[in-house]
Amino acid sequence: MQQGPSTAGECPKAVAEYNYRATVSNGDNALDLSKMRLHAIPPRVFEMADLEELDLSENKLTELPKDILRLTKLRVLALHGNHLTALPPWIGDLGALEMLDLGYGEFSSLPPEIGKLTRLRYLSLFLVPIRRLPKEFASLEALEELQLGQTKLEQFPPELLALKRLYHLQIYFTDIRSIPEGVENWKRICNLTLFANEIKTIPASLARLPSLQYLDLKNNPLSAEAKRILASFPAGVVAQER
């Protein structure tokens, strides 16, 4: 996975900016089974004790077998583009996971046990119809990049304010109406993509985030006070309407 910045002022490249699947090439420690129309994971996969990266994206899976827990070294698990109707509570027992892509999932909630994934650095919930996050989400202390675009969020999840290692946060095309106080905890965040929501108010502390390099609040019904706060940012930080 992409490493964090080594010096002040650097912003690590977002996973969304490169095809991470290019790193999942078939070998002793990685297996690419994407786009194979699979309705079930082949049993031989669970015999690969040293497997670290598994790409099952764009198949026809509707559930995850618990045999995945036999892959104790698994760091990367890509499941986007399947038809998963639920995320099992035992997902939290995949303790080595660093990258989890659940995009396009058909489940509407996350189990509290997801908070046990304390090594997780990247999580995508793109187009997953969740309306809120469990309070245990705040325990994802290693999370650096989070994709919540086109979810069913109606309020800004307060659990995100506890994620002090975040570099990249994307929330767009949702119904959230405000950004709460508490963002000053985000000392490392450098890319904040919040366009096309229903955001009217933002805290003044947003302008004091020390690492922020890009803020996109386009296509939100911002209040006059929110626009005044945005005007206080250094040139080049705030994405401009076209």
C-alpha positions in Angstrom: 0.0 0.0 0.0 0.9 3.6 -0.4 3.0 4.9 2.4 2.3 8.1 4.3 4.3 11.3 3.8 7.9 11.3 5.1 8.2 15.0 5.5 5.9 17.9 6.3 4.0 19.2 3.4 3.8 16.0 1.4 0.5 14.5 0.6 0.4 10.8 -0.2 -1.2 9.8 -3.5 -4.8 8.7 -3.1 -5.6 5.1 -3.9 -8.4 6.5 -6.1 -5.7 8.0 -8.3 -4.1 4.8 -9.4 -5.3 1.3 -10.2 -4.4 -0.6 -7.1 -5.4 -3.8 -8.8 -2.2 -3.5 -10.8 -0.4 -4.5 -7.6 -2.5 -7.6 -7.3 -0.7 -9.9 -9.7 -1.1 -13.6 -9.5 1.7 -15.2 -7.4 2.5 -16.8 -4.1 1.1 -13.9 -2.1 -1.5 -12.3 -4.4 -4.4 -13.6 -6.4 -6.5 -11.7 -9.0 -10.0 -13.3 -9.5 -11.7 -10.1 -10.6 -14.3 -10.1 -13.5 -14.7 -13.9 -13.6 -18.4 -14.1 -13.0 -17.9 -16.0 -9.8 -20.9 -16.9 -7.7 -18.7 -18.5 -5.0 -15.0 -18.3 -4.1 -13.1 -21.4 -5.3 -12.2 -23.6 -2.3 -8.6 -23.8 -3.3 -8.3 -20.1 -2.4 -8.6 -20.9 1.3 -5.7 -23.3 1.1 -3.3 -20.4 0.2 -2.0 -19.8 3.7 0.4 -17.1 2.6 -2.0 -15.1 0.6 -1.8 -11.4 1.3 -3.7 -9.8 -1.6 -7.0 -11.0 -3.0 -9.0 -9.2 -5.7 -12.6 -10.6 -6.0 -14.1 -7.4 -7.5 -16.8 -7.4 -10.2 -18.0 -10.9 -9.7 -21.5 -12.1 -8.6 -20.9 -12.9 -4.9 -23.8 -12.3 -2.6 -22.2 -13.4 0.6 -18.7 -13.9 2.1 -17.8 -17.4 3.3 -16.3 -17.6 6.8 -13.4 -19.7 5.3 -11.8 -16.3 4.4 -10.7 -16.2 8.1 -8.2 -19.0 7.2 -6.3 -16.3 5.3 -4.6 -14.9 8.3 -2.0 -12.9 6.4 -4.6 -11.1 4.1 -3.8 -7.4 3.8 -5.7 -6.4 0.7 -9.3 -7.5 0.0 -11.2 -6.0 -3.0 -14.9 -6.8 -3.2 -16.3 -3.9 -5.1 -18.9 -4.6 -7.8 -20.4 -7.7 -6.3 -23.9 -8.2 -4.8 -23.1 -8.5 -1.1 -26.3 -8.0 0.9 -24.6 -8.0 4.3 -21.2 -7.6 5.8 -20.7 -10.4 8.4 -19.6 -9.5 12.0 -16.6 -11.8 11.7 -15.1 -9.3 9.1 -13.5 -7.8 12.2 -11.4 -10.9 12.7 -9.4 -10.3 9.6 -6.9 -8.5 11.8 -4.1 -8.1 9.1 -6.3 -6.1 6.7 -4.9 -2.8 5.5 -7.1 -2.2 2.4 -10.8 -3.1 2.1 -12.8 -2.1 -1.0 -16.6 -2.7 -0.5 -17.8 -0.3 -3.2 -21.2 -1.0 -4.8 -22.1 -3.3 -1.9 -25.9 -3.7 -1.4 -25.9 -3.7 2.4 -27.3 -0.8 4.3 -25.3 -1.1 7.6 -21.9 -2.0 8.9 -21.4 -4.4 11.8 -19.9 -2.8 15.0 -17.1 -5.4 14.7 -15.6 -3.4 11.8 -14.0 -1.3 14.5 -11.7 -4.2 15.2 -9.8 -3.6 12.0 -7.2 -1.4 13.6 -4.6 -1.9 10.9 -7.0 -0.8 8.1 -5.5 2.1 6.1 -7.9 2.3 3.2 -11.7 1.7 3.1 -14.1 2.3 0.2 -17.8 2.4 0.8 -18.6 4.0 -2.5 -22.2 3.7 -3.5 -23.0 1.5 -0.5 -26.5 2.6 0.8 -25.5 3.1 4.4 -27.2 5.9 6.4 -24.8 6.0 9.4 -21.6 4.5 10.8 -21.5 2.4 14.0 -19.8 4.2 16.9 -17.1 1.5 16.8 -15.9 3.1 13.5 -14.0 5.6 15.5 -11.6 2.8 16.6 -10.1 2.6 13.0 -7.1 4.4 14.3 -4.8 3.6 11.3 -7.3 4.7 8.6 -5.7 7.1 6.1 -8.1 7.2 3.2 -11.9 6.9 3.3 -14.3 6.9 0.4 -18.0 7.6 1.3 -19.2 9.0 -2.0 -22.8 8.4 -3.0 -23.8 6.8 0.2 -27.1 7.5 1.9 -25.6 9.6 4.7 -27.9 12.2 6.1 -25.6 13.6 8.8 -21.9 14.0 9.0 -20.7 10.9 10.9 -19.2 12.1 14.2 -17.1 9.0 14.3 -14.9 10.5 11.6 -13.6 13.2 13.9 -11.7 10.6 15.9 -9.7 9.4 12.9 -6.5 11.4 13.4 -4.5 9.7 10.7 -6.8 10.6 7.8 -5.1 12.0 4.7 -7.9 11.7 2.2 -11.7 11.9 2.9 -14.3 11.8 0.2 -18.0 12.4 0.9 -20.1 13.6 -2.1 -23.6 13.3 -3.4 -25.1 12.7 0.1 -27.6 14.6 2.2 -25.2 15.8 4.9 -26.0 19.5 5.8 -23.1 20.6 7.9 -19.5 19.9 9.0 -19.3 19.9 12.8 -16.8 21.3 15.2 -14.0 18.9 16.0 -12.2 18.8 12.6 -9.2 20.3 14.3 -8.3 16.7 15.2 -7.4 16.1 11.6 -3.8 17.2 11.8 -2.8 15.2 8.7 -5.7 15.6 6.3 -4.6 17.1 3.1 -7.4 16.2 0.7 -11.0 16.9 1.7 -13.6 16.3 -1.1 -17.1 17.3 -0.1 -18.8 18.5 -3.3 -22.4 18.1 -4.2 -23.9 17.5 -0.7 -26.4 19.8 1.1 -23.8 21.5 3.2 -24.7 24.9 4.5 -22.4 25.4 7.5 -18.8 24.7 8.2 -16.6 25.4 11.3 -14.0 28.2 11.2 -11.5 25.6 12.4 -11.6 24.1 8.9 -9.4 27.0 7.8 -6.7 26.1 10.4 -6.0 22.5 9.4 -2.2 22.5 9.1 -1.9 19.9 6.3 -4.9 20.7 4.1 -3.9 21.2 0.5 -7.2 20.7 -1.3 -10.8 21.4 -0.3 -13.7 20.8 -2.6 -17.1 22.2 -1.5 -18.5 23.0 -4.9 -22.2 22.5 -5.5 -23.3 22.9 -1.9 -25.8 25.5 -0.7 -23.2 27.3 1.5 -24.3 30.1 3.8 -22.8 33.5 3.7 -20.7 32.7 6.8 -19.4 29.5 5.2 -18.3 31.5 2.1 -16.6 34.0 4.3 -14.6 31.2 6.0 -13.6 29.8 2.6 -12.4 33.2 1.5 -9.8 33.0 4.4 -8.0 30.0 2.9 -4.7 30.4 1.2 -4.9 30.7 -2.6 -5.1 27.4 -4.5 -6.6 25.3 -1.6 -10.3 25.7 -2.3 -11.6 24.3 -5.5 -13.4 26.9 -7.5 -16.7 26.7 -9.3 -16.4 26.5 -13.0 
